[in-house]
Amino acid sequence: MPVIKSNKMPPPFNINELFKSVLRKTFSEHVRQTPSLVKLEEFLLNYLSDLYVANSMFFLNYSLKHGLNINIVRALNQAQKLIFKNLE
């Protein structure tokens, strides 16, 4: 069987970017599918998605370094609710 040689290397796998992508997509889809939350212009949805991703990634990194803290979970949940409440 012939061996196929290629100089192309697969792109490096970056789990951080993968998480960000999944979080951004999930958040955006949730907001779009839940019109009762708020009707957003696209640029504002992109901004809120990026904010959600940043908060989520910081929380994940913090929790991995320091352990899970339920008070932080509650604070992030409350902050998210506050953002949506102020957009109504």
C-alpha positions in Angstrom: 0.0 0.0 0.0 1.5 3.4 -1.0 2.2 5.9 1.8 0.8 9.3 1.1 3.0 12.1 2.3 1.7 15.6 3.0 3.4 18.7 4.2 0.1 20.0 5.5 -0.3 19.8 9.2 -3.7 19.9 10.8 -4.4 23.2 12.6 -3.5 23.1 16.3 -6.4 22.1 18.5 -7.4 24.9 20.9 -9.9 23.8 23.5 -10.2 27.4 24.8 -11.4 28.6 21.4 -13.7 25.6 21.0 -15.4 26.4 24.3 -15.8 30.0 23.3 -17.3 29.1 20.0 -19.8 26.7 21.7 -20.7 29.2 24.4 -21.2 32.0 21.8 -23.4 29.9 19.5 -25.5 28.4 22.4 -26.1 31.8 23.9 -27.0 33.5 20.6 -29.4 30.6 19.7 -31.0 30.8 23.1 -31.7 34.5 22.9 -33.0 34.2 19.3 -35.3 31.4 20.2 -36.6 33.1 23.4 -38.3 36.3 22.1 -39.7 36.9 25.5 -36.2 37.6 26.8 -35.7 40.7 24.6 -35.6 41.6 20.9 -32.1 42.6 20.1 -30.4 44.2 17.2 -27.7 42.0 15.7 -24.8 44.2 16.9 -26.1 44.2 20.5 -26.6 40.4 20.4 -23.0 40.0 19.3 -21.9 42.3 22.1 -23.9 40.4 24.7 -22.7 37.0 23.3 -19.1 38.2 23.7 -19.8 39.4 27.2 -21.4 36.1 28.1 -18.4 34.2 26.7 -15.9 36.4 28.6 -17.8 35.9 31.9 -18.2 32.1 31.3 -14.5 31.6 30.4 -13.3 33.6 33.4 -15.6 31.6 35.6 -14.3 28.3 34.1 -10.7 29.3 34.5 -11.2 30.6 38.0 -13.1 27.5 39.1 -10.4 25.2 37.7 -7.7 27.1 39.7 -9.6 27.7 42.9 -12.5 25.2 43.0 -16.2 25.7 42.5 -17.8 28.4 44.5 -21.6 28.4 44.6 -21.7 32.1 45.5 -19.9 33.0 42.3 -22.4 30.8 40.4 -25.2 32.7 42.0 -23.6 36.1 41.3 -23.1 35.3 37.6 -26.6 34.1 37.3 -27.9 37.3 39.0 -25.7 39.5 36.7 -27.1 37.8 33.6 -30.7 38.3 34.8 -29.9 42.0 35.5 -28.5 42.5 32.0 -31.7 41.0 30.4 -34.0 43.0 32.7 -32.3 46.3 31.8 -32.8 45.5 28.1 -36.6 45.1 28.3 
